[in-house]
Amino acid sequence: MEVKLRRDKPIFENIQPSFGSSFTVRKFTEENCSSLPYWHCHPEYEIVFISNGKGHRQIADNISYYHDGDLIFLGPNIPHLGFAQELYEKHVEVVVQMRGDFLGRDFMERPEMAAVKQLFERAKSGVTFHGHTRWEVGQILQQMVEMDNFFRLVDLLKVLQIMATSQEFHSLNINHLSAEVKPQDHYRMKQVFEFVEANFNRQFSQDEVANHVSMTTPAFCRFFKKLNHKVFTDFLNEYRVARACNLLAGDAYSISNVCFESGFNNLSNFNKQFKIVTGQTPSDYRRSLRKFVLSPA
């Protein structure tokens, strides 16, 4: 089968780790396939493990193939396709995405991280792993999906060290200096997210956000939906609900206080949006957390 190179502009993928985590871990199967944009890029590093099967990779202007599953580590801002999107046989795919400074700006300068720091540099050209390394890392990645945040972080460091010291790797030799795509919209989206983070607990209009990024409101609405595949109001509601979930995990606030602290202006709308996003009412969500915490080991 002939595979044609993609030359069109990649879609920017916005990746937001869940509360309590500095990176994302997601698992997919053939029944629950990855919903990543087809031809996309993002500023995060990405580890992808595919348990079995054969397929092709398109990364920038590079096309390559895998024949019995895959383990790849890819650097930031490089356009690529989903590696299992045409793989229909039974398989498991685990995707880990993290910023280069997800552990802090100076963490990679620690002497213990020397090998991992070199690995991150190699990832900018694309690195695939085979043999025992692929099997060992794949087992850990699949287990990480079910772990709590602390032990997930510990195992991610283990995965990085295994890949950093392995000799079972192959470079895809992507010329990252020319392949890295830094859409001019990245900075504007960063401004939007920072504005929301700073102002989510008060009422503001889309006009104010649009003005903050020097756009007209109609242009901003088109811009946001194109890059995030959802309208801004849905994103804002999801963000506020995520903040509410964080507050509901503690006992410092009543549900009505959580409503206003997370930026909703009335309890009825808060309950409605919370259930749309989580499938539960705020009261049920808090009860389920308490049941989990109080359950005997």
C-alpha positions as CSV (number, residue, x, y, z in Angstrom):
1,M,0.0,0.0,0.0
2,E,1.4,3.4,-1.0
3,V,1.5,5.9,1.7
4,K,1.5,9.6,0.7
5,L,3.3,12.2,2.8
6,R,1.1,14.8,4.5
7,R,2.0,18.4,3.6
8,D,-0.9,20.2,5.1
9,K,-0.8,22.2,8.3
10,P,-1.1,20.0,11.4
11,I,-3.9,20.6,13.9
12,F,-2.7,21.9,17.2
13,E,-3.6,19.4,20.0
14,N,-4.1,21.0,23.4
15,I,-3.1,18.6,26.2
16,Q,-4.2,19.3,29.8
17,P,-3.1,16.8,32.5
18,S,-5.7,16.1,35.1
19,F,-5.5,17.6,38.5
20,G,-2.7,16.2,40.7
21,S,-0.6,15.1,37.7
22,S,2.1,16.8,35.6
23,F,1.6,14.6,32.6
24,T,-1.0,12.5,30.8
25,V,-1.3,8.7,30.5
26,R,-4.1,7.3,28.3
27,K,-4.9,3.7,27.2
28,F,-6.8,2.8,24.0
29,T,-7.9,-0.5,22.4
30,E,-9.3,-1.3,19.0
31,E,-12.8,-0.8,20.5
32,N,-11.8,2.5,22.2
33,C,-9.4,3.9,19.6
34,S,-7.4,7.1,20.2
35,S,-9.4,10.3,19.4
36,L,-6.2,12.3,18.7
37,P,-6.4,14.7,15.7
38,Y,-5.4,12.8,12.6
39,W,-2.5,15.0,11.5
40,H,-1.4,17.0,14.6
41,C,1.4,18.4,16.7
42,H,1.8,19.5,20.3
43,P,4.6,21.0,22.5
44,E,4.7,17.9,24.7
45,Y,7.1,14.9,24.3
46,E,5.2,11.7,23.6
47,I,5.8,8.0,24.4
48,V,3.6,5.6,22.4
49,F,3.4,1.9,23.1
50,I,1.5,-0.4,20.7
51,S,1.3,-4.0,22.0
52,N,1.2,-5.8,18.7
53,G,0.3,-5.6,15.0
54,K,1.8,-3.8,12.0
55,G,1.4,-0.3,10.7
56,H,3.1,2.8,9.5
57,R,4.4,6.0,11.1
58,Q,4.2,9.4,9.4
59,I,6.3,11.9,11.4
60,A,7.1,15.2,9.6
61,D,8.5,14.1,6.2
62,N,9.5,10.7,7.4
63,I,7.6,7.5,6.7
64,S,8.6,4.2,8.4
65,Y,6.9,1.0,9.4
66,Y,6.6,-1.3,12.4
67,H,5.8,-5.0,12.2
68,D,5.1,-6.4,15.7
69,G,3.9,-3.6,17.8
70,D,5.9,-0.4,18.5
71,L,7.5,1.7,21.2
72,I,8.4,5.3,20.1
73,F,9.6,8.4,21.9
74,L,8.9,11.6,20.0
75,G,10.0,15.2,20.7
76,P,7.9,18.3,20.9
77,N,6.2,20.2,18.0
78,I,6.8,17.5,15.4
79,P,3.7,16.9,13.2
80,H,2.6,13.2,13.1
81,L,-0.3,10.9,12.6
82,G,-1.8,8.6,15.2
83,F,0.4,5.5,15.0
84,A,-2.5,3.0,15.5
85,Q,-5.3,4.7,13.6
86,E,-5.3,2.1,10.8
87,L,-4.5,-0.8,13.1
88,Y,-7.7,-2.8,13.5
89,E,-6.5,-6.1,15.0
90,K,-6.8,-6.6,18.7
91,H,-4.2,-4.5,20.5
92,V,-3.5,-2.1,23.4
93,E,-2.1,1.4,22.9
94,V,-0.7,3.5,25.7
95,V,0.1,7.2,25.1
96,V,2.1,9.3,27.6
97,Q,2.6,13.0,27.0
98,M,4.7,15.4,29.0
99,R,6.3,18.8,28.7
100,G,10.1,19.0,28.7
101,D,10.0,20.8,32.1
102,F,7.2,18.7,33.6
103,L,9.4,18.1,36.7
104,G,10.6,21.7,36.9
105,R,13.0,23.8,34.9
106,D,16.2,22.5,36.6
107,F,15.3,18.9,37.3
108,M,17.0,17.6,34.2
109,E,20.2,19.3,35.3
110,R,20.5,16.9,38.3
111,P,23.4,14.5,37.8
112,E,21.1,11.5,38.2
113,M,19.1,12.7,35.2
114,A,22.1,12.9,32.8
115,A,21.1,9.9,30.7
116,V,17.4,10.9,30.5
117,K,18.4,14.4,29.4
118,Q,20.3,12.9,26.5
119,L,17.3,10.7,25.7
120,F,15.1,13.8,25.5
121,E,17.6,15.3,23.0
122,R,17.5,12.1,20.9
123,A,13.7,12.1,21.0
124,K,13.7,15.3,18.9
125,S,14.8,13.0,16.0
126,G,12.4,10.3,16.9
127,V,13.5,7.1,18.7
128,T,12.0,3.6,18.4
129,F,12.8,0.7,20.7
130,H,12.7,-3.1,20.2
131,G,13.5,-6.3,21.9
132,H,13.3,-6.7,25.7
133,T,13.2,-2.9,26.1
134,R,9.9,-2.7,24.2
135,W,8.4,-5.5,26.2
136,E,9.6,-4.3,29.6
137,V,8.6,-0.7,29.0
138,G,5.2,-1.8,27.6
139,Q,4.4,-3.8,30.7
140,I,5.1,-0.8,32.9
141,L,3.1,1.6,30.8
142,Q,0.1,-0.6,30.9
143,Q,0.3,-0.9,34.7
144,M,0.7,2.9,35.0
145,V,-2.8,3.5,33.7
146,E,-4.3,2.0,36.9
147,M,-1.9,3.7,39.4
148,D,-2.4,6.7,41.5
149,N,-0.5,9.8,40.6
150,F,2.6,9.4,42.8
151,F,3.4,5.9,41.8
152,R,2.6,6.7,38.2
153,L,5.3,9.4,38.3
154,V,7.8,7.0,39.9
155,D,7.2,4.5,37.2
156,L,7.5,7.1,34.4
157,L,11.0,8.0,35.7
158,K,11.8,4.2,35.6
159,V,10.5,4.0,32.0
160,L,12.6,7.0,31.0
161,Q,15.7,5.5,32.6
162,I,15.2,2.2,30.9
163,M,14.9,3.8,27.5
164,A,17.8,6.2,28.2
165,T,20.2,3.3,29.0
166,S,18.9,0.8,26.4
167,Q,20.9,-0.2,23.4
168,E,17.8,-1.7,21.7
169,F,16.9,1.5,19.9
170,H,16.8,3.0,16.4
171,S,16.8,6.7,15.5
172,L,14.3,7.8,12.8
173,N,16.8,10.5,11.9
174,I,14.1,13.2,11.6
175,N,15.7,16.6,10.9
176,H,14.0,18.3,13.8
177,L,15.4,21.7,13.1
178,S,13.4,21.8,9.9
179,A,10.6,19.4,11.0
180,E,9.6,21.1,14.2
181,V,6.4,23.0,13.6
182,K,5.7,25.9,16.0
183,P,2.3,27.3,14.9
184,Q,2.0,31.0,15.5
185,D,-1.2,30.2,17.3
186,H,0.6,28.4,20.1
187,Y,1.4,31.6,21.9
188,R,-2.1,33.0,21.6
189,M,-3.6,29.7,23.0
190,K,-1.1,29.9,25.9
191,Q,-2.4,33.4,26.6
192,V,-6.0,32.2,26.5
193,F,-5.3,29.3,29.0
194,E,-3.4,31.6,31.3
195,F,-6.3,34.1,31.2
196,V,-8.7,31.4,32.2
197,E,-6.5,30.1,34.9
198,A,-6.2,33.6,36.4
199,N,-9.9,34.5,36.0
200,F,-12.0,31.4,36.1
201,N,-13.6,32.2,39.4
202,R,-15.2,35.5,38.2
203,Q,-17.7,36.2,35.5
204,F,-16.2,37.4,32.2
205,S,-17.4,37.5,28.5
206,Q,-15.8,36.0,25.4
207,D,-15.4,39.7,24.3
208,E,-13.0,40.2,27.2
209,V,-11.0,37.1,26.3
210,A,-10.9,38.0,22.6
211,N,-9.7,41.5,23.4
212,H,-7.0,40.0,25.7
213,V,-5.5,38.1,22.7
214,S,-6.1,41.1,20.3
215,M,-8.9,39.5,18.2
216,T,-12.4,40.3,17.4
217,T,-15.0,38.0,19.1
218,P,-16.1,36.2,15.9
219,A,-12.5,35.6,14.9
220,F,-11.7,34.3,18.4
221,C,-14.6,31.9,18.4
222,R,-13.5,30.4,15.1
223,F,-9.9,30.3,16.2
224,F,-10.6,28.5,19.5
225,K,-13.0,25.9,17.9
226,K,-10.5,25.2,15.1
227,L,-7.6,24.5,17.5
228,N,-9.6,22.8,20.3
229,H,-12.5,21.2,18.5
230,K,-14.9,22.7,21.0
231,V,-16.4,26.1,21.7
232,F,-14.8,28.3,24.3
233,T,-17.9,28.1,26.7
234,D,-17.7,24.3,26.8
235,F,-14.0,24.5,27.6
236,L,-14.6,27.1,30.3
237,N,-17.3,25.0,31.9
238,E,-15.1,21.9,31.9
239,Y,-12.2,23.9,33.4
240,R,-14.5,25.2,36.2
241,V,-15.9,21.7,36.9
242,A,-12.4,20.4,37.2
243,R,-11.6,23.1,39.7
244,A,-14.8,22.2,41.5
245,C,-13.8,18.5,41.7
246,N,-10.6,19.5,43.3
247,L,-12.5,21.5,46.0
248,L,-15.1,18.8,46.5
249,A,-12.3,16.4,47.4
250,G,-11.8,18.3,50.7
251,D,-14.2,19.4,53.4
252,A,-13.3,23.1,53.6
253,Y,-16.2,24.2,51.3
254,S,-19.9,23.5,51.2
255,I,-21.3,22.6,47.8
256,S,-22.8,26.1,47.4
257,N,-19.4,27.6,48.2
258,V,-17.7,25.3,45.7
259,C,-20.2,26.5,43.1
260,F,-19.1,30.2,43.5
261,E,-15.4,29.5,44.2
262,S,-15.1,27.6,40.9
263,G,-16.7,30.4,38.9
264,F,-20.4,29.5,38.5
265,N,-22.9,32.2,39.3
266,N,-25.8,30.1,40.4
267,L,-26.3,26.6,42.0
268,S,-28.7,25.4,39.3
269,N,-26.3,26.0,36.5
270,F,-23.4,24.5,38.5
271,N,-25.3,21.3,39.1
272,K,-26.3,21.1,35.4
273,Q,-22.8,21.7,34.1
274,F,-21.2,19.4,36.7
275,K,-23.4,16.5,35.6
276,I,-22.8,17.1,31.9
277,V,-19.1,16.9,32.4
278,T,-18.8,14.1,35.1
279,G,-22.1,12.2,34.9
280,Q,-22.7,12.9,38.6
281,T,-24.2,15.6,40.7
282,P,-21.7,17.4,43.0
283,S,-23.3,15.7,46.0
284,D,-22.9,12.3,44.5
285,Y,-19.4,13.0,43.4
286,R,-18.4,14.1,47.0
287,R,-20.1,11.0,48.5
288,S,-18.3,8.7,46.1
289,L,-14.9,10.2,47.1
290,R,-15.7,9.7,50.8
291,K,-16.8,6.2,50.2
292,F,-13.5,5.5,48.5
293,V,-11.4,7.1,51.2
294,L,-13.3,5.4,54.1
295,S,-13.5,2.0,52.5
296,P,-11.4,-0.6,54.4
297,A,-8.3,-1.8,52.7
